[in-house]
Amino acid sequence: MRISKRRWTASSTPIALQSIPIASGGFGSWEIALRRRMHTAGDLAGLYDHTSKNWARTSRRFRLETAYRDPLFASGVAEALTRPDARVLDCGIGSGSLSLALASITTEAPDYHGIDTSGAMLSAADAELRRAGTVAQLRQSDVRAIPYPDCRFDVVMAAHLLEHLPEPEVALSEMVRVLKPGGILFACMTRRSVFGTFVQLRWRTWMVSERQGIAWLRESGLKDIGVQPIQLGFGAGRASTAFWALKPVGTVGASRNEDVTPLGGPLR
Ligand SMILES: C[S@@+](CC[C@H](N)C(=O)[O-])C[C@H]1O[C@@H](n2cnc3c(N)ncnc32)[C@H](O)[C@@H]1O
């Protein structure tokens, strides 16, 4: 049997910070945990560059735009964008499905911004958004270092991005930083399911439970958390969950408000 040298190379980053838990169990005094190394940001950007040509078609096949509309309404995101000069940031915008879903349910035309590490995905987003008559400012950037000042956006959102990251909390703290007090953070993440397992095997992603997603939002200092399962097309079923929460007004650091409204409850 050949053992790949790379697999056993020591690294300065602790393994728990580069990998996700897949399964764990115990037997007597033994505890066994199976973890998988995640893609680095550079590798992931390369993979998405490669897949960008087909991503818009994949999004349509899974009816992502339609699937995102309900939770965008339920969360109050659409309503928040009726504020004058409203600004929205779509992190990991891909080919633009989430922004397109939002544009299709709002009569106002907020100032749209999008970031992604994949340049090819940004080109796809640009083409898709222009086709739908939506203008957005797009920047190639990592969600863990968002190139905007503090308290800039009324809505900061991300669909199927956070589960790609070894430390979603780091990205969330950046997303909260650029959110205005009283603004809404909205995120969709793949949940445990047959489809979720397929995605995990293909992309090395987390499968995020409601409990885990809520904990991440709470630890980011957000309040009034709402959760709603998302039904995807092409037989994927309820393979994803939408989470949303408010950035408390006048709060510095973590919020102590632990209000949680699970399963599609109202935001406010
Ligand atoms: C599963 S796709 C989702 C795309 C889109 N949000 C949607 O719902 O169709 C994930 C996207 O996140 C981007 N991405 C991955 N890691 C990122 C990072 N660290 N910062 C910003 N974007 C990232 C990928 O390039 C890809 O476009």
Ligand as a Chemical Component Dictionary entry (heavy atoms), coordinates in Angstrom:
data_LIG
# 
_chem_comp.id                   LIG 
_chem_comp.type                 NON-POLYMER 
_chem_comp.pdbx_formal_charge   0 
_chem_comp.three_letter_code    LIG 
# 
loop_
_chem_comp_atom.comp_id 
_chem_comp_atom.atom_id 
_chem_comp_atom.alt_atom_id 
_chem_comp_atom.type_symbol 
_chem_comp_atom.charge 
_chem_comp_atom.model_Cartn_x 
_chem_comp_atom.model_Cartn_y 
_chem_comp_atom.model_Cartn_z 
_chem_comp_atom.pdbx_ordinal 
LIG C1  C1  C 0  -22.161 27.012 -3.843 1  
LIG S1  S1  S 1  -21.680 28.472 -4.663 2  
LIG C2  C2  C 0  -23.094 29.486 -4.309 3  
LIG C3  C3  C 0  -23.270 30.590 -5.297 4  
LIG C4  C4  C 0  -24.527 31.452 -5.103 5  
LIG N1  N1  N 0  -24.530 32.110 -3.828 6  
LIG C5  C5  C 0  -25.769 30.623 -5.286 7  
LIG O1  O1  O 0  -26.568 30.498 -4.343 8  
LIG O2  O2  O -1 -25.957 30.096 -6.394 9  
LIG C6  C6  C 0  -20.441 29.149 -3.554 10 
LIG C7  C7  C 0  -19.791 30.419 -4.073 11 
LIG O3  O3  O 0  -18.968 30.955 -3.035 12 
LIG C8  C8  C 0  -17.717 31.355 -3.590 13 
LIG N2  N2  N 0  -16.713 31.317 -2.516 14 
LIG C9  C9  C 0  -16.099 30.237 -1.983 15 
LIG N3  N3  N 0  -15.267 30.601 -0.984 16 
LIG C10 C10 C 0  -15.359 31.963 -0.893 17 
LIG C11 C11 C 0  -14.756 32.921 -0.046 18 
LIG N4  N4  N 0  -13.881 32.576 0.910  19 
LIG N5  N5  N 0  -15.091 34.231 -0.196 20 
LIG C12 C12 C 0  -15.976 34.613 -1.158 21 
LIG N6  N6  N 0  -16.576 33.724 -2.001 22 
LIG C13 C13 C 0  -16.268 32.420 -1.871 23 
LIG C14 C14 C 0  -17.467 30.386 -4.717 24 
LIG O4  O4  O 0  -16.531 30.880 -5.660 25 
LIG C15 C15 C 0  -18.884 30.208 -5.274 26 
LIG O5  O5  O 0  -19.170 31.162 -6.266 27 
# 
loop_
_chem_comp_bond.comp_id 
_chem_comp_bond.atom_id_1 
_chem_comp_bond.atom_id_2 
_chem_comp_bond.value_order 
_chem_comp_bond.pdbx_ordinal 
LIG C1  S1  SING 1  
LIG S1  C2  SING 2  
LIG S1  C6  SING 3  
LIG C2  C3  SING 4  
LIG C3  C4  SING 5  
LIG C4  N1  SING 6  
LIG C4  C5  SING 7  
LIG C5  O1  DOUB 8  
LIG C5  O2  SING 9  
LIG C6  C7  SING 10 
LIG C7  O3  SING 11 
LIG C7  C15 SING 12 
LIG O3  C8  SING 13 
LIG C8  N2  SING 14 
LIG C8  C14 SING 15 
LIG N2  C9  SING 16 
LIG N2  C13 SING 17 
LIG C9  N3  DOUB 18 
LIG N3  C10 SING 19 
LIG C10 C11 SING 20 
LIG C10 C13 DOUB 21 
LIG C11 N4  SING 22 
LIG C11 N5  DOUB 23 
LIG N5  C12 SING 24 
LIG C12 N6  DOUB 25 
LIG N6  C13 SING 26 
LIG C14 O4  SING 27 
LIG C14 C15 SING 28 
LIG C15 O5  SING 29 
# 
